[in-house]
Amino acid sequence: LRVFLSFLFFLSFRPFHVEPTNIVSVNDHVQRVTDEASAMNKRIHYYSRLTSPADRALIAPDHVLPASDEIYVYSPLGTAFKVDSCTDGYGKNSSIVTIFMIWNTMMGTSILSIPWGIKQAGFTFGIILILLVGILTLYCCYRVVKSRKMITLVDTSNWEFPDVCKYYFGSFGQWSSLLFSMVSLVGAMVVYWVLMSNFLFNTGKFIYNFVHGINVTDIVPGTNGSNKVICPSAASGHPPKTTSMIFSSGSDTDFELFEKWWDKSKTVPFYLVAVLLPLLNLKSPSFFAKFNVLGTVSVVYLIFLVTVKAAHLGIHLEYNWFTENDFFVPEFRILFPQLTGILTLAFFIHNCVITFLQNNRNQENNVRDLSIAYFLVGLTYLYVGVIIFASFPSPPLSKECIEQNFLDNFPSDDILSFVARVFLLFQMITVYPLLGYLARVQLLKQLFGNAYPSVFYVLALNVAIVGAGIAMARFYPNIGGIIRYSGATCGLASVFVYPSLVYVISLHRAGQLTWPTLIIHIFIILLGLANLIAQFLL
């Protein structure tokens, strides 16, 4: 779900050639650019403003540019930093950095719903599906990476996959890819709003109870002891309840008033508007991209939390392939498409994978590095999903109690879960404006040619997105459902259809298309279509 976010901070600076004589000694405390270099910068910017960025008919001539062996990044403050670029046009990221960036980008909110998805598919079949969907999405991602190489008549060195779709399918490919990209972005923002409401509610509840010395026991089934696990939905399939029983010597009236104004679905989703709506209207939220490292910290902490909980709870498994009892689910369940919908979004990086790999130092290792990254992502999902499912205490609780957000299975006064919620809440507050910025750039720039046409249009778009988040948090706070619907929808085009069609068409034009290749890729498209249809039938 953090697609493109790792690059937003760096994109706020414009690369610029500066002659070595125009850089003050590197031993200076601050490297400053001379007036001559500043003037050169203005001349290059002048040429860039004479025409649109997409039009290469008018660019700065060679005599305006200095030698290409000295490249610096020039900031508006006059500071220049040397960039070690390579002559082949590719970046300097090592394979390890590239692998880590892909892993970090794919590890989004879907990880919270993987245990629930395994429960819906069955333990054994769920593990098989994670492996199969991971391999299938990796292959489709590989086809995206290779798609530019199939076009030989045009320079595609600066193309992204939407440009490839436009080349093959014209304006339909451009607008349809925009539509499905918006579905993934808005879907992610809706999931974020639901989760932020959840985390803010539980965090506020923990702090209030701690400050006022209130011992609250949720009136839901649960285990006893210091490592308590609860069943908020009581195996009824409904969203978690917030009803509580108070054990306190203080006034019950104050607590009842607090619960009235601090409700997970009725009030807390609206409180977020005061913080996030103004941030969404910022012209450039690149400042928040600095906090993208919190995503890595959150995932590492979740792995730590899962490990600690499993060590205390132990393993609780029983194998039955098709029959279920009061505490366990079968190894295979007909509800398995709910997991495939989640996994489609969990393994989704197809719309920015070209950017990641183009910055890889060794281009010949792109396929290997992409495969390793997918292997690590799948291993992380397997670890969290399998450990949570296996350690869930059955009996006394049923495996059906595993929530769509597995943190909901731990009470609000659980210290480890409280820390996880705080981490995730702060991370999502910083990432949410970046997702809104991406949605604004993709939609408004296509409609008006400008990512910020006016305050009115930007505000209208942001109010619509925020309204969708509030509505879902109020009436449908099921992140597993939202993730699988949005994942299957955007995945149909970006993961299954377009990569397969582009490959088939390119082979057909080259006279290399064979019947086995055609049948295999039609089958992949049908799998994506079946995945989407199944979400609305189960």
Buried (B, 14 or more C-beta within 10 A) or exposed (E): BBBBBBBBBEEEEEEBBBBEEBBEEEEEEEBBBBEEBBEBBEEBEEBBEEEEEEEEEEBBEEEEBBEEEBBBBBBEEBEBEBEEBEEEEBBEBBBEBBBBBBBBBBBBBBBBBBBBBBBBBBBBBBBBBBEEBBBBBBBBBBBBBBBBEBBEEEEBEEBBBBBBBBBBBEEEBBBBBBBBBBBBBBBBBBBBBBBBBBBBBBBBBBEBBEEEEBEBBBEBBBBEEEBBBBBBBBBEEEBBBBEBEBEBEEEEEEBEEBBEEBBBBEBBBBBBBEEBBEBBBBEEBBBBBEBBEBBBBBBEBBBEBBEEBBEEBEEBEBEBEEEBEEBBBBBBBEBBBBBBBBBBBBBBBBBBBBBBBBBBBEEEBBBEBBBBBBBBBBEBBBBBBBBBBBBBBBEEBBBBBBBBBBBBBBBBBBEBBBBBBBBBBBBBBBBBBBBBBBBBBBBBBEEEEEBBBEEEBBEEBBBEBBEBBBEBBBEBBBBBBBBBBBBBBBBBBBBBBBBBBBBBBBBEEEEEBEEEBBEEBEEBBEBBBBBBEBBEEB
